[in-house]
Amino acid sequence: MFSAASNGDEGAAKIVDQAIQALGTAVKALIYMVDPGKIVLYGSLFEDSYYLSRLNSELQEGVDTRHHVVIEKSRYNQQLEDRAACLLAVQDFMDNGGIQ
């Protein structure tokens, strides 16, 4: 989907932009509920500078100055599959409804 959007597919770009808005809304809710000092973004989406900057812009809207949250891309982005196999086991467990 991200590739199609990056290659000019307007329908895909609209869907991806809606996903970024939804992700931004969810992260802002997290900021207000948990008030973390840092949020680390992990995943292939954040390798694309356009979408990373769109998300950062989305996150700047509506967060008041009392919440000082550092938002950065993981330095291990797209490497944890090799370095943290237990995360994949947990993900597989959750993908299967949490039942084994």
Buried (B, 14 or more C-beta within 10 A) or exposed (E): EBEBBBEEBEEBBEBBBEBBBEBBEEBBEEBEEEEBEEBBBBEEBBEBEEBBEBBBEBBEEEBEEEEEBEBEBEEEBEEBEEEEEEEEEEEEEEEEEEEE
